[in-house]
Amino acid sequence: MDGLTISNANKFLETSGTKIGSGVSSSNSVSDQFKTEKNNGKSFADTLNEAISNVNEMQLQSDQKVQELATGKTDDIAGVMITSEKADIALRAMVQVRNKIIDAYQDIMKMQV
């Protein structure tokens, strides 16, 4: 998948040795700055990675069920359609989240420091 992925998103979140804000250097991980007690110490990046993993798992389950239907191992068309639609909705939601993150990043980059 081209575009913004977790592995290359870190490039956008990290800067090359410049100061971020007042007194916070870029040597501090951005994901460490997003940690909160509310999430039991889970960073924003960890939460995002978990969500992407869940969406990927749904897509894999959907593919498996479609393959089983195509090969005749199952005749549960309704179950296959429900699984496929759940995976599709989850993927669309993840794409919208990605778009919001990119928009937020672009807005932050436009700010005057």
N, C-alpha and C positions, 0 to 999 in steps of 0.2 A: 504494500500500500504506500503510495507516494504521499508526500505532505508531512504534516506534523505528527511525529510519533514520540513515544516516551523517550526513546533513546536519543533522538535529536532535539527533543524539547529542552533537555538540559543545556544545550548550547545557547538557547534563547534566554534561559534563566540565569546563566552565569555570565559574569563580565570579566574582562581581563585585567584584574588588579586595580580597577578604579573604585572610588568610594561610592557606596550606595546610601543615600540618605545622610543623616548626620551621625557620624561616628561608627557606622556599621560598615565594615569592609567586606569586599566580595569573597574573602577567604571563608566567611561563614556561609554554609550551604543555604541556599534559598529554601530548600525543603525543611531545614531546621527552623527557619523563621516562621514557617506555617504550622509548626507543631502546637497543639493546644491540649489542655487537660480534658476538654470535652470529648476529644477523639481518642482518649487513652494513649496519648503520645504518638498516634499515627499521623504522619505528615500528609500534606496535600498530595504529594507525589505518590505515596503509598496507597492512598485512597483511590487515586486515579488509576494506578497500576492494577489494583484489585478490580475496579469496575471494567477495565479493558479486558482483563482475564475472564471475567464473568460473561461479557459479551462474546468473546472468542469461544468460550465453552458452549454457549448457546448456538453459535454458528456451526460448530463441529457436530453437536447433537442433531441439529437440523439436517446437515449434510448426510449424516449416518442414516437417519430415518428415511430420507429421500432415496438413498441408495438401497436400503432394505426394501422399500416399496417398488423400486424399479427392477430389482432382481427377483421379486416375488416372495421374499422371506416374510413379509407382512402384508395384510390387506386392510390395515387400519388407516384409511385415507384421512379421516377426520383428525386423528392424532398427529399424522404427518403435517397436515395443514396448520394445525394449532401450533405445533413446534416451529414450523417455518415462519408463521406470522409473529410469534413471540421473538424469534431471532431477528426478524426484519425490524420490528418496532424497537428492540434494544439497540440495534445498529443505528437506526435513524436518530434515536435519542443521543447516542454517543457522538454522532457526527454534529449534532446541534451543540452539545457541550464543548466539543472541540472548537466549533465556530465561535462560541462565546469566549473561550479562553484566548483564541487568536485576536478577537476584537478587543478584549481587555488588554492584551499585550500591546497591540497597536496604539491604544489610547494612552497607555503608560509611556510608551516611547515618544509620543507627541508632546508630553508634558515638558514644560520649561523647568529646569533645575536651577 
